[in-house]
């Protein structure tokens, strides 16, 4: 076994870049959401360490998928349905999480990659 050391910002940026590649290729939006959410969480935690008062309210993706949260149980016909299904607009959720992850990356002093710039130009009106 060879244990290596990886910077969390590098991990988050790789997850974000992979999410952007999948998104632009028309790939599975569940995977885009999962990768972008993971990137946002890793980068958001680093941002919170850098500026404890400025970043807050981060929730893990697993917490968001639980019933009664932002995606789950509200409006569900029954508790059983809320435990089995997630109600969301996949594309909007992917756009939201990709944008949040890019914002965290930039706030940490990261320069925009070509994929991040493309996302901002095509989906955020050139923001960034």
N, C-alpha and C positions, 0 to 999 in steps of 0.2 A: 504494500500500500504506500502510495506517495501522496502525502498531504501537501497541498500548495496554498499559497496565500493569495486572495483575490480582494481587490478593493470593491466595496459595495457600490460605489458610483459606476464602476466598470460593469458590474453585474446588471444593475438597473438599466444602463445605457444599451447593453446587448439585448436585454429583454425588450426594450422599447424599439430598437432597430428591427428586431425580428417581428414584433407586432406590426410595425409599419410596413415591412416587406409583405407580410401576409395580407394586410389590409389592401395595399395597392395591387396585389395579385388577385384580389377577389377571393381570398381564402376564407376558411372557416371563421366566422365572426365570434364564436364562443372562444376559440383559441386566441384571437386578437384581444378580446376583452380580458381573458385570463392573464395573458402576457403583459398587456398594458396596465392592468390593475396591479400585478406583481411589481412592475417597474415603478409605478407611482408610489406604491407602498415603500419600497426600498429607498427610492430617491426622496420621498417625503419624510422618512425617518431621519435621513442624513440632513435634510433641510431643517427639521425640527431640532436636531442637535446643534446645528449652526446658529439657529435663531429660535430659541425656545418659546418666545412670546409671539412670533410671527406665523408659525405653522401650527395648526392644530386641527382637531376634528377628524383625523385620519382613522379609517376603519379598514380592517382586513377584508379581503375579498370573501373569505369564508363567512365572516360576520354579515356581510351584505347579502349572502345567499340564504341565510336562515329565514324562516317564516317570520312575518311581522316586520320586516325591514323594508328598505327602499324598493326592492324588487319583488319581495315575496307577498305575504299574506293579505295586503290590503285589497278589499273588494273580492277576495276569494270566496267562492260559494261555500266552502267548508274548510275546517282545519285540515282535513285529509288532503284536499286539493292544494292547500298552501304548503303542505309538506312534500308534495310530489312535483309541483310546477313552479316555475319562475315566470313572472309576467314582466316583460320589458320590450322595448324597441331595440333590437340588436344593433342596428346601425347607429342609432343615436347614442347608445351606451358606449359603443366602440369609439365614436368621435369624441365623446366626453372624456373617457379615460385616456385616450391618446393625447388629447389636449392637456389634461392635468399632468400627465407624465412629462410632456415636453416642457410645461411651465416649471415643474420641479427641477428638471435637468438644467434649464436656463438659469434658474435662481441659484443653483449651485455653482454657477460660473461656467457652465458648459456651452461651447459654441454650437450653433445649429449644424447638424449634418445635412446632407443633400435631401434625405428622406424627411427630416423634420421641417426643413424649409419648404419642401413640396407640400407637405401636409398643411402648413400655415398658409401658403399661397392659395391652395385649392379649397380649403375648408374653413379657414379663419380670416379670410379677407386680407392676407398678407401680414397678419400679426406676427411679430417676432423680430 
